[in-house]
Structure formats: structure tokens, C-alpha cells
């Protein structure tokens, strides 16, 4: 079944929007769980994508990178977290930061389950689009989880590293945060980003397909 451009956009748009927005909602929920109510007071602990969508980062950039054939890249409006409000700021930062990639891994498994159901249920007119959407969901969430686990502040992996490192080293790594975006852009344009995130992305994707026998 050959999909039109519009159909391809729809197939990718739903997984992209939920991958990015649920990632942010997970940060807010974890922050609330460990003592910071900032995201809750601002109404950001919600599954409503409209609360998290950034028109450029959630829609335009992923669309351009997909059509250009590069790594699917994007972002949502960051959920505000006041780490000073956490009960144990340095230790709890680990769980708040890890919640985002953790949500993406769970969503990869969800889309894997969708693909498995398509294989089990009788064929319908929606089988092929759902299968493609499931595959897109697995890939998108695996990529976002791997990308966010890079130990570069302000990515989640950077904050995980800051929470785990001894204070002196953690302080040094945290000082990189203002330059983190520039480092990430440099990795993209030099082609090194794929080399860094490729093994983690492949592991998540292969694990998902293994779990569901796909």
C-alpha cells in the first residue's frame, strides 16, 4: 500500500506528538512525586498534547528533518522543574531526569504492542497504516530516548550524570549546560550524533521487537 505524503505525515505525526509531550509530562509527574509542584501549578502534568506542543520544535523541525531524511529531531516546551524544591535535590534529580527517556522506552513498547495486534487481528483497511504507525512509534521513541540519554546538560542524560557524579565533577559538568545545545548541533552537523546514540537506539528498538516477537 503506497501512502500519499499527507498519509505519511499523519503516520509520523501522532507518534511524534505523543513521544515528545508524554516525555515532558513524565518529568512533571516525577518532579511532583519528589516534592516539586511547579509543573502541577502550571497545568503541565497532563496528557493533553496542546499543553506541551512547541509549534517549531514539535511540528516544524521534526517534519523538516523527516523529509530531509536525517535523524528525526524535535522538542516540546520544557516542563519547568525547580530542583531546589525536591526533597533530596541531587539524588531526586536522577529520577526526574530519567522519567523522560523512561517514558519513551515505555511508549516504544506500546507501539510494538500495536504492531503485534495488527499481526494477530484480521486484515482491515487500517492494518497497513497502523503497522507503519507502530513502526514509526518504535523508531521515534527509541531515537528520543537514546538522544536524551546523552550525558550533555541540559539533556536528561546530562542531569542523570550530574546526579550520580561526585559533587566536584557534577559541578564541572553542570557548567556545560549553557553550551549544551551548541554541542548537540555540532554533533549533528559532523555526523557524530548517529555514532553516539546508534547503539542505544538499536538496543531499545531490538528489545521492543524481541519482546513482541516481531
C-alpha positions, 0 to 999 in steps of 0.5 A: 500500500503506497501512502500519499505524503499527507498519509505519511505525515499523519503516520509520523505525526501522532507518534511524534506528538505523543513521544515528545509531550508524554516525555515532558509530562513524565518529568512533571509527574516525577518532579511532583512525586519528589516534592516539586509542584511547579509543573502541577501549578502550571497545568503541565502534568497532563496528557493533553498534547496542546499543553506541551506542543512547541509549534517549531520544535514539535511540528516544524523541525521534526517534519523538516528533518523527516523529509530531509531524511536525517535523524528525526529531531524535535522538542516540546516546551520544557516542563519547568522543574525547580530542583531546589524544591525536591526533597533530596535535590541531587539524588531526586534529580536522577529520577526526574531526569530519567522519567523522560527517556523512561517514558519513551522506552515505555511508549516504544513498547506500546507501539510494538504492542500495536504492531503485534495486534495488527499481526494477530487481528484480521486484515482491515483497511487500517492494518497497513497504516497502523503497522507503519504507525507502530513502526514509526512509534518504535523508531521515534521513541527509541531515537528520543530516548537514546538522544536524551540519554546523552550525558550533555546538560541540559539533556536528561542524560546530562542531569542523570550524570550530574546526579550520580557524579561526585559533587566536584565533577557534577559541578564541572559538568553542570557548567556545560549546560549553557553550551549544551545545545551548541554541542548537540548541533555540532554533533549533528552537523559532523555526523557524530550524533548517529555514532553516539546514540546508534547503539542505544537506539538499536538496543531499545528498538531490538528489545521492543521487537524481541519482546513482541516477537516481531 
